[in-house]
């Protein structure tokens, strides 16, 4: 597994999601992780062409409905945080509601990547050996963006959707 795309804070913005999905699909990622604030279960249908995983954001009130829909679509479990090992890299995904938690996880130096959303702003920062990434947002942002990470090369690109 070498390519992962990150998206966050779509807030049911299906107009932008429908523009983003073909762009992401064309990049042929091994995995796409949504870092929270999906909002409603029907929104998950927009991502059915992609190899997705999701985490909850602070605006995801319909948790049981989102869990059920994710299971139906084969997206795996949705929870407040997600830890994955991809290749030889360790990832931690969290929406970012408690900002101190992101800093704690990065500061612990247990992960190669700590990925979050919530702020609706892109972020690419190193704390020790840990790279913190926020893909931006697809709702209420100056620019609608997602991120694409080549894990082997440690190359990150922010892609604009408009």
DSSP file (Angstrom, degrees, kcal/mol; ACC not computed):
  #  RESIDUE AA STRUCTURE BP1 BP2  ACC     N-H-->O    O-->H-N    N-H-->O    O-->H-N    TCO  KAPPA ALPHA  PHI   PSI    X-CA   Y-CA   Z-CA
    1    1 A X              0   0    0      0, 0.0     3,-0.1     0, 0.0    28,-0.0   0.000 360.0 360.0 360.0 122.9    0.0    0.0    0.0
    2    2 A X        +     0   0    0      1,-0.2   149,-3.5   149,-0.1     2,-0.5   0.651 360.0  58.8-125.7 -22.6    1.6    3.2   -1.1
    3    3 A X  E     +A  150   0A   0    147,-0.2    27,-2.4    25,-0.1    28,-1.1  -0.947  51.0 172.4-122.6 128.3   -1.1    5.9   -1.7
    4    4 A X  E     -Ab 149  31A   0    145,-2.5   145,-3.3    -2,-0.5     2,-0.4  -0.992  15.8-153.5-129.8 137.1   -3.7    7.2    0.7
    5    5 A X  E     -Ab 148  32A   0     26,-2.4    28,-2.5    -2,-0.4     2,-0.4  -0.875   9.4-156.2-107.7 145.7   -6.1   10.1    0.2
    6    6 A X  E     +Ab 147  33A   0    141,-2.9   141,-2.7    -2,-0.4     2,-0.3  -0.974  15.5 170.0-123.5 132.5   -7.4   12.1    3.1
    7    7 A X  E     + b   0  34A   0     26,-2.4    28,-3.4    -2,-0.4     2,-0.3  -0.929   5.0 172.5-133.9 161.5  -10.7   14.1    3.2
    8    8 A X        +     0   0    0    137,-0.4   130,-0.7    -2,-0.3    29,-0.2  -0.990  49.0  26.9-161.0 162.0  -12.6   15.7    6.0
    9    9 A X        +     0   0    0     27,-2.6   129,-1.5    -2,-0.3    28,-0.2   0.884  53.9 154.5  50.1  55.6  -15.4   18.0    6.9
   10   10 A X    >   -     0   0    0     27,-0.6     3,-2.7    26,-0.3    28,-0.2   0.750  27.7-165.2 -82.4 -25.1  -17.7   17.3    3.9
   11   11 A X  T 3   -     0   0    0     26,-2.7    28,-0.2     1,-0.3    27,-0.2   0.825  68.5 -59.0  44.5  45.6  -20.8   18.3    5.9
   12   12 A X  T 3  S+     0   0    0     26,-1.1     2,-2.4    25,-0.2    -1,-0.3   0.669  88.3 154.0  62.8  18.6  -23.2   16.7    3.4
   13   13 A X    <>  +     0   0    0     -3,-2.7     4,-2.5     1,-0.2     3,-0.5  -0.474  11.2 169.6 -78.4  74.7  -21.8   19.0    0.6
   14   14 A X  H  >  +     0   0    0     -2,-2.4     4,-2.7     1,-0.2    -1,-0.2   0.781  67.4  64.1 -63.2 -28.5  -22.8   16.6   -2.1
   15   15 A X  H  > S+     0   0    0     -3,-0.2     4,-0.7     2,-0.2    -1,-0.2   0.951 112.5  34.5 -59.6 -48.2  -22.1   19.1   -4.9
   16   16 A X  H >> S+     0   0    0     -3,-0.5     4,-2.5   122,-0.2     3,-0.5   0.879 115.1  56.9 -75.2 -38.4  -18.4   19.2   -4.0
   17   17 A X  H 3X S+     0   0    0     -4,-2.5     4,-2.8     1,-0.2    -2,-0.2   0.923 105.0  52.8 -57.4 -43.6  -18.2   15.5   -3.0
   18   18 A X  H 3X S+     0   0    0     -4,-2.7     4,-0.5     1,-0.2    -1,-0.2   0.748 111.8  45.9 -66.8 -22.8  -19.5   14.6   -6.4
   19   19 A X  H <X S+     0   0    0     -4,-0.7     4,-0.8    -3,-0.5    -1,-0.2   0.825 115.1  47.3 -82.2 -35.4  -16.7   16.7   -8.0
   20   20 A X  H  X S+     0   0    0     -4,-2.5     4,-2.8     1,-0.2     3,-0.3   0.886  99.1  65.9 -74.8 -40.1  -14.0   15.3   -5.6
   21   21 A X  H  X S+     0   0    0     -4,-2.8     4,-3.1     1,-0.2     5,-0.2   0.889 101.9  46.5 -56.9 -46.4  -14.8   11.5   -5.9
   22   22 A X  H  X S+     0   0    0     -4,-0.5     4,-2.2     2,-0.2    -1,-0.2   0.878 113.1  50.9 -64.7 -33.5  -13.8   11.2   -9.6
   23   23 A X  H  X S+     0   0    0     -4,-0.8     4,-1.0    -3,-0.3    -2,-0.2   0.942 114.0  43.8 -64.8 -46.7  -10.6   13.1   -9.0
   24   24 A X  H >X>S+     0   0    0     -4,-2.8     3,-0.8     1,-0.2     5,-0.6   0.929 112.6  52.3 -63.2 -45.7   -9.8   10.9   -6.1
   25   25 A X  H ><5S+     0   0    0     -4,-3.1     3,-1.3     1,-0.3    -1,-0.2   0.884 105.7  55.3 -58.3 -39.8  -10.8    7.7   -8.0
   26   26 A X  H 3<5S+     0   0    0     -4,-2.2    -1,-0.3     1,-0.3    -2,-0.2   0.770 100.2  59.6 -65.6 -26.5   -8.5    8.8  -10.9
   27   27 A X  H <<5S-     0   0    0     -4,-1.0    -1,-0.3    -3,-0.8    -2,-0.2   0.628 101.3-141.2 -75.6 -13.2   -5.6    9.0   -8.4
   28   28 A X  T <<5 -     0   0    0     -3,-1.3    -3,-0.1    -4,-0.6   -25,-0.1   0.921  25.6-169.1  54.7  54.6   -6.1    5.3   -7.7
   29   29 A X      < -     0   0    0     -5,-0.6    22,-0.3     1,-0.1   -25,-0.2  -0.382  28.2-138.3 -73.0 152.6   -5.5    5.4   -4.0
   30   30 A X  S    S+     0   0    0    -27,-2.4     2,-0.3     1,-0.3   -26,-0.2   0.772  89.3   6.2 -74.6 -27.8   -5.1    2.2   -2.0
   31   31 A X  E     -b    4   0A   0    -28,-1.1   -26,-2.4     2,-0.0     2,-0.4  -0.989  59.3-157.1-155.3 146.7   -7.2    3.8    0.8
   32   32 A X  E     -bc   5  52A   0     19,-2.6    21,-1.7    -2,-0.3     2,-0.5  -0.999  13.8-163.3-125.7 128.1   -9.2    6.9    1.4
   33   33 A X  E     -bc   6  53A   0    -28,-2.5   -26,-2.4    -2,-0.4     2,-0.6  -0.955   8.3-152.3-116.3 126.6   -9.9    8.1    5.0
   34   34 A X  E     -bc   7  54A   0     19,-2.6    21,-1.6    -2,-0.5   -26,-0.2  -0.869   8.4-152.6 -96.1 119.2  -12.6   10.6    5.9
   35   35 A X        -     0   0    0    -28,-3.4    82,-0.3    -2,-0.6   -27,-0.1  -0.018  51.6 -78.8 -89.3  31.2  -11.5   12.4    9.0
   36   36 A X  S    S+     0   0    0     19,-0.3   -27,-2.6   -29,-0.1   -26,-0.3  -0.029  90.9  90.7 102.3 164.3  -15.0   13.2   10.3
   37   37 A X        +     0   0    0    -28,-0.2   -26,-2.7   -29,-0.2   -27,-0.6   0.952  41.7 144.9  66.4  60.2  -18.1   15.5    9.9
   38   38 A X        -     0   0    0    -28,-0.2   -26,-1.1   -27,-0.2     2,-0.9   0.871  36.7-163.9 -82.1 -47.5  -19.9   13.4    7.3
   39   39 A X        +     0   0    0    -28,-0.2    23,-0.7   -27,-0.1     2,-0.3  -0.705  52.8  32.2  96.7 -70.7  -23.2   14.4    8.9
   40   40 A X  S >  S-     0   0    0     -2,-0.9     3,-1.3     1,-0.1     4,-0.5  -0.872  72.3-120.3-124.7 152.5  -25.8   11.9    7.5
   41   41 A X  G >  S+     0   0    0     -2,-0.3     3,-1.7     1,-0.3     4,-0.5   0.848 107.7  61.6 -53.9 -41.9  -25.9    8.2    6.5
   42   42 A X  G >  S+     0   0    0      1,-0.3     3,-1.1     2,-0.2     4,-0.4   0.784  91.6  69.4 -60.4 -22.9  -27.0    8.9    2.9
   43   43 A X  G X  S+     0   0    0     -3,-1.3     3,-1.4     1,-0.2     4,-0.3   0.812  85.7  68.2 -62.3 -29.1  -23.8   10.9    2.3
   44   44 A X  G X  S+     0   0    0     -3,-1.7     3,-1.8    -4,-0.5    -1,-0.2   0.811  85.9  68.7 -61.7 -29.5  -21.8    7.6    2.5
   45   45 A X  G X  S+     0   0    0     -3,-1.1     3,-1.5    -4,-0.5    -1,-0.3   0.816  87.8  66.6 -57.8 -30.1  -23.4    6.5   -0.8
   46   46 A X  G <  S+     0   0    0     -3,-1.4     3,-0.3    -4,-0.4    -1,-0.3   0.725 102.8  46.5 -64.0 -20.4  -21.4    9.2   -2.5
   47   47 A X  G X  S+     0   0    0     -3,-1.8     3,-2.5    -4,-0.3    -1,-0.3   0.317  74.6 111.9-103.9   7.1  -18.2    7.4   -1.7
   48   48 A X  T <  S+     0   0    0     -3,-1.5    -1,-0.2     1,-0.3    -2,-0.1   0.667  72.6  60.1 -63.2 -16.2  -19.2    3.9   -2.7
   49   49 A X  T 3  S+     0   0    0     -3,-0.3     2,-0.3    -4,-0.2    -1,-0.3   0.479  99.1  73.1 -85.3  -1.7  -16.7    3.8   -5.6
   50   50 A X  S <  S-     0   0    0     -3,-2.5     2,-1.5   -22,-0.0   -20,-0.1  -0.802  89.6-111.6-116.7 153.2  -13.7    4.3   -3.3
   51   51 A X        -     0   0    0     -2,-0.3   -19,-2.6   -22,-0.3     2,-0.2  -0.646  59.7-177.8 -80.0  89.2  -11.9    2.2   -0.8
   52   52 A X  E     +c   32   0A   0     -2,-1.5     2,-0.3   -21,-0.2   -19,-0.2  -0.550  32.7 178.9-102.0 152.8  -13.1    4.1    2.3
   53   53 A X  E     -c   33   0A   0    -21,-1.7   -19,-2.6    -2,-0.2     2,-0.3  -0.956  19.4-161.0-136.2 150.7  -12.7    4.3    6.0
   54   54 A X  E     -c   34   0A   0     23,-0.4    25,-0.6    21,-0.3     2,-0.3  -0.938  11.8-165.0-132.5 151.5  -14.4    6.9    8.2
   55   55 A X  B     -f   79   0B   0    -21,-1.6   -19,-0.3    -2,-0.3    25,-0.2  -0.938  33.7-101.7-127.5 158.7  -14.1    8.4   11.6
   56   56 A X        -     0   0    0     23,-2.5    39,-0.5    -2,-0.3     2,-0.2  -0.488  30.4-159.2 -78.8 146.9  -16.7   10.4   13.5
   57   57 A X    >   -     0   0    0     -2,-0.2     3,-1.4    38,-0.1   -21,-0.1  -0.644  38.5 -94.9-111.2 177.3  -16.5   14.2   13.8
   58   58 A X  T 3  S+     0   0    0      1,-0.3   -22,-0.0    -2,-0.2    -2,-0.0   0.672 123.6  51.2 -69.8 -16.6  -18.2   16.5   16.3
   59   59 A X  T 3  S+     0   0    0      1,-0.1     2,-1.5     3,-0.0    -1,-0.3   0.343  78.8 105.2-100.4   6.0  -21.1   17.1   14.0
   60   60 A X    <   +     0   0    0     -3,-1.4     3,-0.3     1,-0.2    -1,-0.1  -0.643  36.4 157.7 -88.5  83.9  -21.9   13.4   13.2
   61   61 A X        +     0   0    0     -2,-1.5     2,-1.3     1,-0.2     3,-0.3   0.755  59.6  68.2 -80.1 -26.5  -25.0   13.0   15.4
   62   62 A X     >  +     0   0    0    -23,-0.7     4,-2.7     1,-0.2     5,-0.2  -0.377  60.0 152.3 -92.0  57.6  -26.5   10.0   13.6
   63   63 A X  H  >  +     0   0    0     -2,-1.3     4,-2.7    -3,-0.3    -1,-0.2   0.885  69.1  47.7 -59.7 -44.3  -23.7    7.6   14.7
   64   64 A X  H  > S+     0   0    0     -3,-0.3     4,-2.5     2,-0.2    -1,-0.2   0.911 113.7  48.1 -65.8 -40.5  -25.8    4.5   14.6
   65   65 A X  H  > S+     0   0    0      2,-0.2     4,-2.4     1,-0.2    -2,-0.2   0.893 112.6  48.8 -64.7 -40.0  -27.2    5.3   11.2
   66   66 A X  H  X S+     0   0    0     -4,-2.7     4,-2.6     2,-0.2    -2,-0.2   0.900 111.4  50.2 -65.6 -41.0  -23.7    6.0    9.9
   67   67 A X  H  X S+     0   0    0     -4,-2.7     4,-2.2    -5,-0.2    -2,-0.2   0.935 112.2  47.1 -61.6 -45.9  -22.4    2.8   11.4
   68   68 A X  H  X S+     0   0    0     -4,-2.5     4,-2.3     1,-0.2    -2,-0.2   0.925 114.3  46.3 -62.5 -45.9  -25.1    0.8    9.8
   69   69 A X  H  X S+     0   0    0     -4,-2.4     4,-2.0     2,-0.2    -1,-0.2   0.902 111.1  52.0 -65.9 -41.4  -24.7    2.4    6.4
   70   70 A X  H  <>S+     0   0    0     -4,-2.6     5,-2.9     1,-0.2     6,-0.5   0.902 110.3  49.5 -61.1 -41.0  -20.9    2.0    6.5
   71   71 A X  H ><5S+     0   0    0     -4,-2.2     3,-1.2     1,-0.2    -2,-0.2   0.926 109.1  51.8 -63.0 -45.0  -21.3   -1.7    7.3
   72   72 A X  H 3<5S+     0   0    0     -4,-2.3    -1,-0.2     1,-0.3    -2,-0.2   0.864 112.7  45.8 -58.1 -37.6  -23.8   -2.1    4.3
   73   73 A X  T 3<5S-     0   0    0     -4,-2.0    -1,-0.3    -5,-0.1    -2,-0.2   0.443 115.4-114.2 -89.2  -0.8  -21.3   -0.4    2.0
   74   74 A X  T < 5S+     0   0    0     -3,-1.2    -3,-0.2    -4,-0.5    -2,-0.1   0.773  74.3 132.9  76.3  26.6  -18.3   -2.5    3.2
   75   75 A X      < -     0   0    0     -5,-2.9   -21,-0.3     1,-0.3    -4,-0.2   0.419  60.7-127.8 -90.4   0.9  -16.5    0.5    4.7
   76   76 A X        -     0   0    0     -6,-0.5    -1,-0.3    -5,-0.2    -3,-0.1  -0.245  49.3 -25.7  81.5-174.9  -15.7   -1.2    8.0
   77   77 A X        -     0   0    0     -3,-0.1     2,-0.5    -7,-0.1   -23,-0.4  -0.389  53.6-145.6 -74.0 148.2  -16.4    0.2   11.5
   78   78 A X        +     0   0    0    -25,-0.1     2,-0.2   -15,-0.1   -23,-0.2  -0.967  31.4 151.6-112.7 133.0  -16.7    3.9   12.2
   79   79 A X  B     -f   55   0B   0    -25,-0.6   -23,-2.5    -2,-0.5     3,-0.1  -0.805  59.0 -88.6-143.3-174.4  -15.4    5.2   15.6
   80   80 A X  S    S+     0   0    0     -2,-0.2    15,-0.7   -25,-0.2     2,-0.3   0.736 108.8  15.8 -75.0 -23.2  -14.0    8.4   17.1
   81   81 A X  E     -G   94   0C   0     13,-0.2     2,-0.4    14,-0.1    13,-0.2  -0.967  65.1-156.6-146.8 161.6  -10.5    7.4   16.2
   82   82 A X  E     -G   93   0C   0     11,-2.1    11,-3.1    -2,-0.3     2,-0.5  -0.993   0.9-164.8-144.7 131.6   -8.7    4.9   14.0
   83   83 A X  E     +G   92   0C   0     -2,-0.4     2,-0.3     9,-0.2     9,-0.2  -0.974  19.3 169.4-116.0 132.1   -5.2    3.4   14.2
   84   84 A X  E     -G   91   0C   0      7,-1.7     7,-3.3    -2,-0.5     2,-0.5  -0.983  29.3-145.8-139.0 149.7   -3.8    1.7   11.1
   85   85 A X  E     -G   90   0C   0     -2,-0.3     2,-0.5     5,-0.2     5,-0.2  -0.985  20.1-175.8-112.7 121.6   -0.5    0.3   10.0
   86   86 A X  E >   -G   89   0C   0      3,-2.5     3,-2.1    -2,-0.5     2,-0.4  -0.970  65.8 -37.9-120.5 115.7    0.0    0.7    6.3
   87   87 A X  T 3  S-     0   0    0     -2,-0.5   -85,-0.1     1,-0.3    -2,-0.0  -0.585 125.1 -32.6  65.1-125.8    3.2   -0.8    4.9
   88   88 A X  T 3  S+     0   0    0     -2,-0.4     2,-0.4     2,-0.0    -1,-0.3   0.134 118.9 102.3-108.8  19.4    5.7   -0.1    7.7
   89   89 A X  E <   -G   86   0C   0     -3,-2.1    -3,-2.5    23,-0.0     2,-0.5  -0.856  62.0-141.8-109.3 138.2    4.0    3.2    8.7
   90   90 A X  E     -G   85   0C   0     -2,-0.4    23,-2.1    -5,-0.2    22,-1.9  -0.839  19.3-167.1-100.7 132.9    1.8    3.8   11.7
   91   91 A X  E     -Gh  84 113C   0     -7,-3.3    -7,-1.7    -2,-0.5     2,-0.4  -0.903  12.8-166.4-120.1 145.3   -1.2    6.1   11.4
   92   92 A X  E     -Gh  83 114C   0     21,-1.9    23,-3.1    -2,-0.4     2,-0.4  -0.996  10.6-167.5-128.4 126.2   -3.5    7.7   13.9
   93   93 A X  E     +Gh  82 115C   0    -11,-3.1   -11,-2.1    -2,-0.4     2,-0.3  -0.949  17.4 153.5-117.3 133.1   -6.7    9.3   12.6
   94   94 A X  E     -G   81   0C   0     21,-2.2    23,-0.5    -2,-0.4   -13,-0.2  -0.979  47.0-123.3-154.2 145.6   -8.9   11.6   14.8
   95   95 A X        -     0   0    0    -15,-0.7    22,-2.4   -39,-0.5    -1,-0.1   0.928  44.9-123.3 -62.1 -45.2  -11.3   14.4   13.8
   96   96 A X        +     0   0    0     20,-0.2     3,-0.2    22,-0.1     6,-0.1   0.549  65.3 136.2 115.8  10.5   -9.6   17.0   16.0
   97   97 A X  S    S+     0   0    0      1,-0.3     2,-1.0     2,-0.1     3,-0.1   0.905  78.8  46.5 -56.8 -43.7  -12.3   18.2   18.3
   98   98 A X  S >> S-     0   0    0      1,-0.2     3,-1.8     2,-0.0     4,-0.8  -0.814  77.9-170.1 -99.6  93.2   -9.9   18.1   21.3
   99   99 A X  H >> S+     0   0    0     -2,-1.0     4,-1.6     1,-0.3     3,-0.7   0.816  80.3  63.8 -57.4 -34.3   -6.9   19.8   19.7
  100  100 A X  H 3> S+     0   0    0      1,-0.2     4,-2.4     2,-0.2    -1,-0.3   0.813  94.7  62.0 -60.9 -28.7   -4.6   18.8   22.6
  101  101 A X  H <> S+     0   0    0     -3,-1.8     4,-2.6     2,-0.2    -1,-0.2   0.870 100.8  52.0 -66.0 -36.8   -5.1   15.1   21.7
  102  102 A X  H <X S+     0   0    0     -4,-0.8     4,-2.5    -3,-0.7     5,-0.2   0.944 111.6  46.4 -62.5 -47.7   -3.5   15.7   18.3
  103  103 A X  H  X S+     0   0    0     -4,-1.6     4,-2.9     1,-0.2    -2,-0.2   0.882 112.4  50.9 -63.0 -38.7   -0.5   17.3   19.9
  104  104 A X  H  X S+     0   0    0     -4,-2.4     4,-1.8     2,-0.2    -2,-0.2   0.926 111.1  47.5 -63.7 -45.2   -0.3   14.5   22.5
  105  105 A X  H  <>S+     0   0    0     -4,-2.6     5,-0.7     2,-0.2     4,-0.4   0.905 116.3  43.7 -64.9 -41.2   -0.4   11.8   19.9
  106  106 A X  H ><5S+     0   0    0     -4,-2.5     3,-1.3     1,-0.2    24,-0.2   0.923 112.8  52.6 -68.1 -43.3    2.2   13.5   17.8
  107  107 A X  H 3<5S+     0   0    0     -4,-2.9    -2,-0.2     1,-0.3    -1,-0.2   0.779  98.1  65.0 -63.8 -27.9    4.4   14.2   20.8
  108  108 A X  T 3<5S-     0   0    0     -4,-1.8    -1,-0.3    -5,-0.2    -2,-0.2   0.712  95.1-144.0 -68.4 -19.3    4.3   10.6   21.9
  109  109 A X  T < 5 +     0   0    0     -3,-1.3    -3,-0.1    -4,-0.4    -2,-0.1   0.799  63.9 121.9  59.5  31.3    6.3    9.7   18.7
  110  110 A X      < +     0   0    0     -5,-0.7     2,-0.3     2,-0.0    -4,-0.1   0.619  64.1  56.0 -92.2 -16.3    4.4    6.5   18.4
  111  111 A X        -     0   0    0     -6,-0.4   -20,-0.2    -5,-0.2     3,-0.1  -0.862  61.9-150.8-121.5 149.7    3.0    7.3   14.9
  112  112 A X  S    S+     0   0    0    -22,-1.9    19,-2.8    -2,-0.3     2,-0.4   0.811  93.2  25.4 -79.1 -34.6    4.6    8.2   11.6
  113  113 A X  E     -hi  91 131C   0    -23,-2.1   -21,-1.9    17,-0.2     2,-0.5  -0.997  58.0-169.3-135.9 134.6    1.4   10.2   10.7
  114  114 A X  E     -hi  92 132C   0     17,-2.4    19,-2.4    -2,-0.4     2,-0.4  -0.990  20.6-169.5-118.1 118.0   -1.3   11.8   12.8
  115  115 A X  E     +hi  93 133C   0    -23,-3.1   -21,-2.2    -2,-0.5     2,-0.3  -0.902  14.4 152.4-116.6 136.3   -4.2   12.9   10.5
  116  116 A X  E     - i   0 134C   0     17,-2.4    19,-0.6    -2,-0.4   -21,-0.2  -0.913  22.7-166.0-150.3 173.8   -7.1   15.1   11.5
  117  117 A X        +     0   0    0    -22,-2.4     2,-1.4   -23,-0.5   -81,-0.1  -0.121  46.6 104.2-127.8-131.7   -9.8   17.5   10.3
  118  118 A X  S    S+     0   0    0    -82,-0.2   -22,-0.1     1,-0.2   -23,-0.1  -0.221  75.1  70.1  80.1 -42.9  -12.0   19.9   12.2
  119  119 A X  S    S-     0   0    0     -2,-1.4    -1,-0.2     2,-0.2     3,-0.1   0.646  90.6-134.4 -83.6 -13.2  -10.3   23.2   11.6
  120  120 A X  S    S+     0   0    0     16,-0.3    17,-0.4     1,-0.2     2,-0.4   0.724  73.1 106.4  63.8  23.1  -11.3   23.4    7.8
  121  121 A X  S    S-     0   0    0     15,-0.3    15,-0.6    20,-0.1    -1,-0.2  -0.989  74.9-112.3-131.8 141.2   -7.7   24.4    7.1
  122  122 A X  E     -J  135   0C   0     -2,-0.4     2,-0.3    13,-0.2    13,-0.2  -0.340  34.8-173.6 -68.0 152.4   -4.9   22.4    5.6
  123  123 A X  E     +J  134   0C   0     11,-2.0    11,-2.1     2,-0.0     2,-0.3  -0.981  20.3 170.8-150.2 136.8   -1.9   21.4    7.8
  124  124 A X  E     +J  133   0C   0     -2,-0.3     2,-0.4     9,-0.2     9,-0.2  -0.820  27.2 149.9-145.3 101.6    1.4   19.8    7.1
  125  125 A X  E     -J  132   0C   0      7,-2.1     7,-3.7    -2,-0.3     2,-0.5  -0.984  35.9-139.0-140.5 143.5    3.7   19.9   10.2
  126  126 A X  E     -J  131   0C   0     -2,-0.4     2,-0.5     5,-0.2     5,-0.2  -0.889  13.5-178.5-104.2 133.3    6.4   17.8   11.6
  127  127 A X  E >  S-J  130   0C   0      3,-2.9     3,-2.2    -2,-0.5     2,-0.3  -0.932  72.5 -52.9-124.4 105.2    6.7   17.2   15.4
  128  128 A X  T 3  S-     0   0    0     -2,-0.5   -21,-0.1     1,-0.3   -22,-0.0  -0.501 121.7 -21.4  62.0-124.8    9.8   15.1   15.8
  129  129 A X  T 3  S+     0   0    0     -2,-0.3     2,-0.5   -23,-0.2    -1,-0.3   0.456 119.4  97.5 -92.3  -1.4    9.4   12.1   13.5
  130  130 A X  E <   - J   0 127C   0     -3,-2.2    -3,-2.9   -24,-0.2     2,-0.5  -0.769  61.2-151.2 -98.0 128.2    5.6   12.5   13.3
  131  131 A X  E     -iJ 113 126C   0    -19,-2.8   -17,-2.4    -2,-0.5     2,-0.5  -0.853   8.3-152.6 -97.3 125.1    3.9   14.3   10.4
  132  132 A X  E     -iJ 114 125C   0     -7,-3.7    -7,-2.1    -2,-0.5     2,-0.4  -0.860  16.8-174.1 -99.6 127.5    0.6   15.9   11.2
  133  133 A X  E     +iJ 115 124C   0    -19,-2.4   -17,-2.4    -2,-0.5     2,-0.4  -0.981  18.5 179.5-128.5 131.0   -1.7   16.3    8.3
  134  134 A X  E     -iJ 116 123C   0    -11,-2.1   -11,-2.0    -2,-0.4   -17,-0.2  -0.993  16.6-156.1-122.4 120.9   -5.1   18.0    7.9
  135  135 A X  E     - J   0 122C   0    -19,-0.6     2,-0.3    -2,-0.4   -13,-0.2   0.544  37.0-125.1 -74.6  -4.7   -6.5   17.7    4.4
  136  136 A X        -     0   0    0    -15,-0.6     2,-0.3  -129,-0.1   -16,-0.3  -0.707  36.1 -72.5  92.7-150.6   -8.7   20.8    4.7
  137  137 A X  B     -d  144   0A   0      6,-0.5     8,-1.9   -17,-0.4  -128,-0.2  -0.934   8.2-145.1-145.9 164.3  -12.4   20.7    4.1
  138  138 A X  S    S+     0   0    0   -129,-1.5     2,-0.3  -130,-0.7  -122,-0.2  -0.035  89.2  53.9-118.6  26.6  -15.1   20.4    1.5
  139  139 A X  S    S-     0   0    0      4,-0.1    -1,-0.1  -130,-0.1     3,-0.1  -0.945 113.0   0.0-159.5 137.5  -17.5   22.8    3.3
  140  140 A X  S    S+     0   0    0     -2,-0.3     2,-0.3     1,-0.2     3,-0.1   0.912  94.1 124.8  46.2  57.2  -17.1   26.3    4.7
  141  141 A X  S    S-     0   0    0      1,-0.1    -1,-0.2    -4,-0.1     3,-0.1  -0.964  72.6-120.7-138.5 155.3  -13.5   26.7    3.6
  142  142 A X  S    S+     0   0    0     -2,-0.3     2,-0.4   -22,-0.3    -1,-0.1   0.905 107.2  14.7 -61.0 -40.9  -11.7   29.3    1.5
  143  143 A X  S    S-     0   0    0     -4,-0.1     2,-0.6    -3,-0.1    -6,-0.5  -0.995  82.0-126.5-132.5 139.2  -10.7   26.5   -0.9
  144  144 A X  E     +dE 137 161A   0     17,-0.6    17,-3.3    -2,-0.4     2,-0.3  -0.779  46.4 165.7 -86.1 121.8  -12.2   23.0   -0.9
  145  145 A X  E     - E   0 160A   0     -8,-1.9  -137,-0.4    -2,-0.6     2,-0.3  -0.914  28.9-173.8-137.6 159.3   -9.3   20.5   -0.6
  146  146 A X  E     - E   0 159A   0     13,-1.9    13,-3.1    -2,-0.3     2,-0.4  -0.886  26.4-123.0-137.4 172.0   -8.3   17.0    0.1
  147  147 A X  E     -AE   6 158A   0   -141,-2.7  -141,-2.9    -2,-0.3     2,-0.4  -0.905  11.2-159.6-122.5 148.8   -4.8   15.5    0.5
  148  148 A X  E     -AE   5 157A   0      9,-2.8     9,-2.4    -2,-0.4     2,-0.5  -0.993  12.2-166.4-127.8 124.5   -3.0   12.7   -1.3
  149  149 A X  E     -AE   4 156A   0   -145,-3.3  -145,-2.5    -2,-0.4     2,-0.9  -0.946  15.8-154.4-117.7 123.4    0.0   11.0    0.4
  150  150 A X  E  >> -AE   3 155A   0      5,-2.9     5,-1.5    -2,-0.5     4,-1.4  -0.862  14.6-165.3 -89.9 107.0    2.5    8.7   -1.2
  151  151 A X  T  45S+     0   0    0   -149,-3.5    -1,-0.2    -2,-0.9  -148,-0.1   0.887  82.0  53.2 -65.8 -41.4    3.6    6.7    1.8
  152  152 A X  T  45S+     0   0    0   -150,-0.5    -1,-0.2     1,-0.2  -149,-0.1   0.908 121.6  30.4 -60.9 -43.0    6.7    5.2    0.2
  153  153 A X  T  45S-     0   0    0   -151,-0.2    -1,-0.2     2,-0.1    -2,-0.2   0.516 100.8-129.9 -94.3  -6.9    8.1    8.6   -0.9
  154  154 A X  T  <5 +     0   0    0     -4,-1.4     2,-0.5     1,-0.2    -3,-0.2   0.872  55.1 152.9  55.9  39.6    6.6   10.6    2.0
  155  155 A X  E   < -E  150   0A   0     -5,-1.5    -5,-2.9     2,-0.0     2,-0.4  -0.883  26.5-166.4-104.4 128.5    5.2   13.1   -0.5
  156  156 A X  E     -E  149   0A   0     -2,-0.5     2,-0.4    -7,-0.2    -7,-0.2  -0.944   5.9-177.2-117.4 132.5    2.0   15.0    0.3
  157  157 A X  E     -E  148   0A   0     -9,-2.4    -9,-2.8    -2,-0.4     2,-0.5  -0.995  17.8-145.5-127.7 134.7   -0.1   17.0   -2.2
  158  158 A X  E     -E  147   0A   0     -2,-0.4     2,-0.5   -11,-0.2   -11,-0.2  -0.872  19.4-156.5 -94.5 129.2   -3.1   19.1   -1.4
  159  159 A X  E     -E  146   0A   0    -13,-3.1   -13,-1.9    -2,-0.5     2,-0.4  -0.903   6.2-139.7-110.8 133.0   -5.7   18.9   -4.2
  160  160 A X  E     -E  145   0A   0     -2,-0.5     2,-0.5   -15,-0.2   -15,-0.2  -0.725  10.4-161.2 -92.7 139.7   -8.2   21.6   -4.8
  161  161 A X  E      E  144   0A   0    -17,-3.3   -17,-0.6    -2,-0.4  -141,-0.1  -0.979 360.0 360.0-117.9 128.1  -11.8   20.8   -5.8
  162  162 A X              0   0    0     -2,-0.5    -1,-0.1  -143,-0.1  -146,-0.0   0.432 360.0 360.0-146.4 360.0  -13.8   23.5   -7.3
